[in-house]
Amino acid sequence: MEQVAVLTDKDKKRRSLVLGSLILGMFMASIEATIVATAIPAIVGDLGGFKLYSWVFSAYLLMNALTILIYGKLSDLFGRKPVFLFGLIVFLIGSLCAGFAGSMKLLILFRVIQGLGAGAVQPIAMTIVGDLYTIKERSQIQGYLSSVWGISAICGPALGGVFVEYISWSWVFWINLPLGILSIIGILIFFNEKVEKQKHSIDYLGSFLMFVVISSLMIVLIQGGVAWSWLSLPVLLLILLFVIGIILFIWRERKAQEPVVPLVIWQNPLIAIANTVSLTTGIVTIGLTTFLPSFVQSIMGQSAIIAGFTLTTMSIGWPLSSTIVGRLLLKRSHRLLLTIGGAFLVVGGILFFLLNGEKGPIYAAISSFVIGLGMGSTSTIFIVAIQNSVPWKLRGAATSSNMFMRMLGSAIGAALLGGLLNTRLQNFISEHGAKEHLTINSANAVLENKSVNLSAHAMALLKHGLEVALHSVYIGVFIFTVISLILIICIPKKYFSSRDE
């Protein structure tokens, strides 16, 4: 039986109030990805724990990615409304606590709670829209929902900069409270749901194995070469756990009645490559949003507001190219447009490869804009191509798999590039004979711009070391843009539209 959610009052005004409540919830969850990026240098400077820097992002993204698919199936069992409200409430609890965090470890814990709630917001909101609106209406409504991400991406970095500059970094989390409360009130009052329960089998074991695989990999990437040597027992055990986890996960997904990740869609070369590119571009995106504000503030000596501006340009380039490409898809070769998008990624990667403290924030902003052009065009074309390459019954799973891989790429990227940053900074300190006096966490002083009993020479050394370490991150970003373009070129020609032949 098909599960249907309806409004008791069919008046369009009431239905629009439900939509407004959903948009508030989505805006709250989407702005969190960019607003924290601008504030993180101030947070690390205040709380310390520079070596845990990337976990602030990784923890949130990991829980978000892992719970998206589970929440979707729970909404089939118990209805959209209770699952959406549960996600909002959990997210708000995490946001409230994060603003009061007194240490980096506590902040990471509260970010886990935020991610646990955020996983329900976007997919359930999209599902509710599908329940409430007809097929003809959905395209226009989905346009409204998509614009939420564009607006939040533009507002987030600037708003984070304002909070850090004039109020407190805690408000990057507390801003969620009024938005979330209004969303909850709107859903409670205006959304009445009639649920015809459909029996589903939730793959809890598959979800757990996925968590084990990803978590073990992320811990190795962040801690390897920093807290533990690469050949130490903890690292070797985690790698073994990762390998065993992958084997068990594939075995489980082949047997599961309703697998977390349907392996059948991965047999399609277009989807397999498109999802892999989404993984690599997710790494590129998080590499910029996580570490660019720190570079602009600590190395270039600019304010948090200016740092936010350098990220905002990527958020402008993304929807701009997405809109242009969306119109060109009917007229031009999909393969050509996709290759051009991949080329924009590589050009942006080169610009970041050449970035240094002397080039200034305008250069960084232009580099971000070019990356945004590549992201917008490739993501749009891939979604259209994926949906055209599978039958209707697999379209939802294929689309969600692409979204999941992008989020997974962001989670892994935060860990991978964060580990690279820590390793390079630690090696730099050792190479300059300062290991006895300086540690990775000494970089807190550079982010906070306070000497903290450090000499001028030590501060200069740390600043130079941080610039070298961040440059290593941008080398990694460049490498992943090249990998993305190579994968795009490798997509078999037959999977594109006839105009590509």
KEDREN-558259 format. One line per 10 residues: for each residue x negated, y, z negated of C-alpha. Coordinates in Angstrom, 2 decimals. Each point is the difference from the previous one (the first is absolute). Layout:
N
X Y Z; ...
REM end
This chain:
501
0.00 0.00 0.00; -1.14 3.53 0.73; -0.54 2.30 -2.94; 1.63 3.40 0.46; -0.23 3.14 -2.09; 2.86 2.49 0.41; 1.15 3.25 -1.52; 3.44 -0.01 -1.57; 0.49 3.58 1.20; -0.73 0.02 3.73
-0.23 3.73 0.12; -3.15 1.10 1.85; -0.87 2.52 -2.70; -0.22 -2.76 -2.61; -2.13 -2.13 2.28; -2.33 2.95 0.68; -0.47 0.41 -3.76; -1.18 -3.61 -0.18; -2.41 0.72 2.85; -1.26 3.09 -1.82
-0.64 -2.10 -3.12; -1.93 -2.56 2.05; -2.09 2.75 1.61; -0.90 1.40 -3.44; -1.17 -3.42 -1.14; -2.02 -0.57 3.16; -1.57 3.44 -0.20; -1.02 -0.70 -3.59; -1.72 -3.27 0.91; -1.58 1.24 3.23
-1.47 3.22 -1.42; -1.81 -2.04 -2.67; -2.42 -1.34 2.61; -1.36 3.44 0.91; 0.57 2.20 -3.04; -2.25 -2.16 -2.19; -2.81 0.10 2.56; -0.50 3.74 -0.49; 0.16 -0.23 -3.78; -2.31 -3.00 -0.46
-3.25 2.01 -0.30; 1.53 1.98 -2.89; 1.37 -3.19 -1.55; -3.37 -1.75 0.12; -1.72 3.13 -1.26; 2.37 0.10 -2.97; 0.34 -3.69 -0.85; -3.42 -1.24 1.17; -0.44 -3.50 1.38; -1.25 0.89 3.48
-0.78 -3.66 0.73; 3.74 -0.73 -0.37; 0.87 2.77 2.49; 1.34 -2.24 2.77; 2.12 -2.10 -2.37; 2.34 2.98 -0.46; 1.02 -0.55 3.63; -0.56 -3.73 0.31; 2.18 -0.93 -2.98; 2.96 2.01 1.30
-0.32 -1.18 3.60; -0.52 -3.65 -0.94; 3.17 -0.22 -2.10; 1.95 1.99 2.59; -1.02 -2.34 2.83; 0.53 -3.21 -1.95; 3.51 0.86 -1.19; 1.54 1.38 3.21; 0.91 -3.41 1.43; 1.23 -1.32 -3.36
2.29 2.97 -0.62; 1.54 -0.46 3.44; 1.10 -3.51 -0.85; 1.13 0.96 -3.50; 2.29 2.59 1.57; 1.66 -2.81 1.99; 0.63 -1.88 -3.24; 1.08 2.77 -2.36; 0.90 2.90 2.28; -1.86 3.09 1.19
1.18 2.34 -2.75; -1.39 -1.78 -3.10; -3.33 -0.79 1.69; -0.43 3.60 1.26; 0.86 1.43 -3.43; -2.35 -2.45 -1.72; -2.84 1.08 2.27; 0.68 3.69 -0.63; 0.12 -0.43 -3.78; -3.22 -2.03 -0.12
-1.72 2.56 2.23; 1.11 2.87 -2.26; -1.23 -1.80 -3.12; -3.40 -0.46 1.63; -0.04 3.66 1.10; 0.85 1.31 -3.45; -2.68 -2.11 -1.68; -2.61 0.81 2.67; 0.27 3.71 -0.81; -0.88 -0.76 -3.64
-2.85 -2.43 0.79; -3.03 0.64 -2.20; -2.41 -2.25 1.86; -0.58 -1.36 3.48; 0.90 -3.53 -1.09; 3.37 1.16 -1.32; 0.61 2.03 3.15; -0.68 -3.07 2.16; 2.44 -2.03 -2.12; 2.70 2.63 0.48
-0.74 0.12 3.72; 0.67 -3.76 0.10; 3.42 0.70 -1.55; 0.62 2.75 2.57; -0.85 -2.36 2.86; 2.24 -2.69 -1.47; 2.93 2.40 0.27; -0.95 1.66 3.28; 0.16 -3.31 1.87; 3.81 0.11 -0.30
0.57 3.58 1.13; -0.80 0.18 3.73; 1.18 -3.42 1.23; 3.24 0.05 -2.02; 0.76 3.57 1.09; -0.41 -1.05 3.64; 2.24 -3.02 -0.63; 2.74 2.09 -1.64; 0.00 2.31 3.02; 0.44 -3.06 2.22
2.94 -1.08 -2.16; 1.75 3.38 0.02; -0.46 1.22 3.58; 0.96 -1.41 3.36; -2.59 -1.00 2.59; 0.58 3.24 1.92; -0.43 2.10 -3.14; -3.12 -1.74 -1.27; -2.45 1.44 2.50; 0.81 3.54 -1.10
-0.01 -0.90 -3.71; -3.29 -1.90 0.31; -1.39 3.18 1.53; 0.92 1.86 -3.19; -1.66 -2.68 -2.12; -3.13 0.04 2.15; -0.25 3.77 -0.38; -0.15 -0.50 -3.77; -3.42 -1.62 0.40; -1.23 2.78 2.25
1.18 2.75 -2.38; -1.39 -1.76 -3.07; -3.34 -0.56 1.73; -0.24 3.71 0.78; 1.23 1.23 -3.41; -1.81 -2.58 -2.14; -3.63 1.12 0.32; 0.86 3.70 -0.29; 2.31 -0.57 -2.97; -2.63 -2.12 -1.74
-2.51 2.79 0.50; 2.36 2.58 -1.52; 0.65 -2.17 -3.07; -3.70 -0.60 -0.59; -0.92 3.64 0.59; 2.72 1.70 -2.05; 1.73 -2.50 -2.32; -1.29 -3.51 -0.77; -0.73 -3.21 1.90; 2.68 -1.70 -2.11
2.64 1.72 2.11; -0.95 -2.01 3.08; 1.75 -2.83 -1.85; 2.65 1.95 -1.91; 1.35 1.62 3.18; 1.57 -3.39 0.69; 2.28 0.19 -3.05; 2.56 2.60 1.20; 0.03 -1.47 3.51; 0.48 -3.54 -1.27
2.67 0.92 -2.53; 2.04 1.84 2.66; -0.32 -3.02 2.29; 1.19 -2.36 -2.75; 2.98 2.21 -0.84; 1.00 0.25 3.66; -0.16 -3.77 0.57; 1.87 -0.77 -3.23; 2.84 2.42 0.74; 0.43 -0.12 3.77
-1.14 -3.46 1.12; 2.50 -2.78 -0.62; -1.16 -3.36 1.27; 1.99 -3.12 0.74; -2.31 -2.98 0.00; 0.72 -3.35 1.59; -2.92 -1.96 -1.39; -2.04 -1.99 2.41; -2.11 -2.88 -1.22; -3.70 0.62 0.58
-3.16 -1.75 -1.01; -2.62 2.43 -1.30; -3.55 -1.18 0.54; -1.35 0.82 -3.46; -2.93 -2.40 0.37; -1.01 1.57 3.31; 0.21 3.46 -1.57; -2.17 -1.09 -2.92; -2.60 -1.57 2.30; -0.09 3.18 2.08
-0.58 2.01 -3.17; -2.88 -2.31 -0.99; -1.61 0.22 3.45; 0.17 3.77 0.29; -0.89 0.75 -3.61; -3.07 -2.24 0.00; -1.21 1.59 3.24; 0.55 3.54 -1.31; -1.84 -0.68 -3.26; -2.99 -1.38 1.92
-0.05 3.00 2.34; 0.11 2.53 -2.84; -2.18 -1.71 -2.62; -2.43 -1.90 2.22; -3.42 1.60 0.06; 1.03 2.44 -2.74; 1.23 -1.69 -3.17; -1.15 -3.42 1.21; -2.71 -1.04 2.44; 1.24 -1.57 3.22
-1.36 -3.42 -1.02; 1.29 0.14 -3.58; 2.35 -2.65 -1.36; 3.08 2.29 -0.21; -0.37 1.05 3.66; -0.55 -3.57 1.22; 3.00 -1.26 -2.01; 2.22 2.76 1.41; -1.10 -0.78 3.55; 0.78 -3.68 -0.62
3.41 1.00 -1.40; 0.59 2.14 3.08; -0.79 -2.86 2.42; 2.09 -2.56 -1.91; 2.82 2.53 -0.28; 0.09 0.57 3.78; 0.13 -3.75 0.68; 2.82 -0.51 -2.51; 1.87 3.06 1.26; -0.02 -1.21 3.61
1.10 -3.47 -1.15; 2.82 1.51 -2.06; 1.22 2.29 2.78; 0.23 -2.96 2.39; 2.19 -1.87 -2.49; 2.13 2.84 -1.46; 3.63 0.24 1.08; -0.21 3.81 0.09; -3.73 0.86 -0.07; -1.33 3.35 -1.14
-1.91 0.27 3.27; 1.61 -2.00 2.85; -3.02 -1.51 1.73; 1.94 -0.59 3.22; -0.09 3.69 0.93; -3.80 -0.05 -0.28; -0.14 -2.44 2.89; 0.88 2.90 2.28; -3.37 1.56 1.03; 1.52 3.49 0.25
1.34 -0.12 -3.55; -3.17 -1.60 -1.35; -2.22 2.70 1.52; 2.43 2.84 -0.75; 0.20 -1.02 -3.64; -3.78 -0.31 -0.21; -0.34 3.50 1.43; 2.53 1.21 -2.57; -2.25 -1.54 -2.66; -3.10 1.79 1.33
1.78 3.32 0.48; 1.41 -0.34 -3.52; -3.61 -0.18 -1.20; -0.83 3.13 2.03; 2.98 1.91 -1.42; -0.76 -0.79 -3.62; -3.67 0.72 0.57; 0.90 3.58 0.88; 2.84 0.65 -2.44; -1.95 -1.47 -2.90
-3.46 1.47 0.51; 0.29 3.13 2.17; 1.33 2.24 -2.82; -2.99 -0.98 -2.16; -2.40 0.88 2.82; 1.61 3.38 0.64; 0.15 0.92 -3.69; -3.26 -1.41 -1.36; -2.31 0.26 3.04; 1.44 3.00 1.84
0.91 1.78 -3.24; 3.55 0.81 1.14; 3.19 0.17 -2.06; 2.56 -2.79 -0.34; 2.38 2.01 2.22; -2.56 0.13 2.83; -0.65 -3.73 -0.48; 3.72 -0.60 0.38; -0.01 2.01 3.24; -2.63 -2.29 1.55
2.33 -2.97 -0.55; 3.12 1.86 1.10; -1.35 0.32 3.53; -0.01 -3.79 0.37; 3.64 0.03 -1.10; 0.73 2.54 2.74; -1.82 -1.92 2.74; 1.74 -3.28 -0.89; 3.67 0.98 0.61; -1.01 2.28 2.89
-1.63 -2.80 1.98; 2.72 -2.45 -1.05; 2.67 2.30 1.48; -1.92 0.63 3.23; -0.81 -3.68 0.50; 3.61 -0.96 -0.72; 1.07 2.09 2.99; -2.82 -1.18 2.25; 0.75 -3.69 -0.58; 2.78 0.14 2.58
-2.26 1.56 2.62; -3.55 -1.17 -0.55; -1.92 -3.23 -0.45; 0.27 -1.32 -3.55; -3.46 -1.49 0.27; -1.48 3.31 1.14; 1.71 1.97 -2.79; -1.14 -2.53 -2.59; -3.59 0.16 1.24; 0.08 3.81 -0.13
1.26 -0.22 -3.58; -2.83 -2.37 -0.88; -2.47 2.41 1.64; 1.30 2.83 -2.20; -0.71 -2.19 -3.03; -3.58 -0.57 1.11; -0.56 3.71 0.74; 1.32 0.82 -3.46; -2.25 -2.69 -1.45; -3.02 1.56 1.72
0.92 3.43 -1.38; 0.09 -1.41 -3.52; -3.23 -1.90 0.62; -1.61 3.39 0.71; 1.67 1.76 -2.95; -2.26 1.67 -2.57; 0.34 2.68 -2.65; -1.17 2.78 2.30; 2.69 -0.50 2.65; 2.76 1.38 -2.21
3.70 -0.77 -0.55; 1.13 1.13 3.48; -2.14 -2.73 1.57; 1.44 -2.54 -2.46; 3.53 1.15 0.80; -0.56 -0.35 3.77; -1.43 -3.49 -0.54; 3.08 -0.97 -2.02; 2.29 1.38 2.71; -1.68 -2.13 2.68
0.35 -3.12 -2.18; 3.68 0.90 -0.48; 0.49 0.15 3.77; -1.39 -3.52 0.31; 2.05 -1.35 -2.90; 3.30 1.41 1.25; -0.35 -1.28 3.54; -1.24 -3.51 -0.83; 2.55 -0.64 -2.77; 2.93 1.11 2.18
-1.01 -2.09 3.00; -0.66 -3.08 -2.12; 3.43 0.11 -1.66; 1.74 0.29 3.38; -2.17 -2.74 1.54; 0.49 -2.37 -2.93; 3.77 0.43 -0.04; 0.17 -0.58 3.75; -2.11 -3.16 -0.19; 2.17 -2.06 -2.38
3.63 -1.16 -0.02; 2.56 1.82 -2.17; -0.14 -2.55 -2.82; -3.75 0.59 -0.49; 0.02 3.76 0.57; 0.40 0.91 -3.68; -2.76 -2.34 -1.14; -2.33 1.14 2.77; 0.57 3.69 -0.78; -0.42 -0.44 -3.75
-3.17 -2.04 0.54; -1.55 2.98 1.78; 0.96 2.36 -2.84; -1.35 -2.50 -2.53; -3.35 -0.31 1.78; -0.46 3.77 0.05; 0.63 0.16 -3.74; -2.26 -2.98 -0.57; -2.71 1.75 2.01; 0.35 3.06 -2.22
-0.30 -2.13 -3.14; -3.03 -1.90 1.27; -1.51 3.17 1.44; 0.16 1.81 -3.31; -1.83 -2.92 -1.60; -2.50 -0.55 2.83; -0.95 3.65 0.51; 0.08 0.67 -3.74; -2.41 -2.87 -0.53; -2.21 1.36 2.76
0.03 3.43 -1.65; -0.99 -1.41 -3.40; -2.72 -2.25 1.42; -1.58 2.75 2.08; 0.05 2.50 -2.86; -1.53 -2.51 -2.41; -2.74 -0.85 2.51; -0.70 3.68 0.57; -0.44 0.58 -3.74; -2.35 -2.99 -0.23
-2.01 1.08 3.07; -0.65 3.40 -1.60; -1.15 -1.48 -3.31; 2.91 1.40 -1.99; 1.58 -3.28 -1.03; -0.93 0.48 -3.67; 1.66 3.42 -0.20; 2.87 -0.15 2.50; 2.77 -2.48 0.78; 2.84 -0.14 2.49
2.28 1.61 -2.56; -2.37 2.97 -0.18; 1.64 1.07 3.27; 2.96 1.09 -2.14; -2.02 3.15 -0.70; -0.22 0.83 3.72; 3.73 -0.46 0.54; 0.77 2.11 -3.06; -2.75 2.49 0.92; -1.33 -0.03 -3.56
-3.55 -0.87 -0.99; 0.98 -1.96 -3.15; -3.51 0.15 -1.48; -1.59 -0.75 3.36; -2.86 2.04 1.37; 0.30 2.01 3.21; -2.29 -2.54 1.68; 2.22 -2.90 -1.12; 3.13 1.79 1.26; -1.64 0.71 3.37
-1.12 -3.63 0.24; 3.49 -1.25 -0.81; 1.60 2.33 2.53; -2.38 -1.16 2.72; 0.55 -3.63 -0.99; 3.77 0.45 0.12; -0.27 1.55 3.48; -2.11 -2.94 1.19; 2.45 -2.48 -1.53; 3.03 1.73 1.53
-1.78 0.06 3.37; -0.28 -3.78 -0.29; 3.78 -0.09 -0.39; 0.42 1.99 3.21; -2.37 -2.37 1.79; 2.38 -2.74 -1.08; 2.97 2.02 1.29; -1.74 0.43 3.34; -0.71 -3.74 0.27; 3.66 -0.84 -0.59
1.15 2.48 2.66; -2.31 -1.75 2.49; 1.35 -3.40 -1.05; 3.53 1.32 0.51; -0.74 1.14 3.56; -1.70 -3.29 0.88; 3.02 -1.96 -1.25; 2.35 2.23 2.00; -1.96 -0.64 3.19; 0.15 -3.75 -0.70
3.82 -0.17 0.04; 1.04 -2.16 2.98; 1.40 2.13 2.81; 3.09 -2.18 0.41; 1.39 1.15 -3.35; 0.59 3.53 1.23; 2.83 1.29 2.15; 0.12 -0.63 3.72; -1.35 3.50 0.79; -3.30 -1.20 -1.45
-0.41 -2.71 2.55
REM end
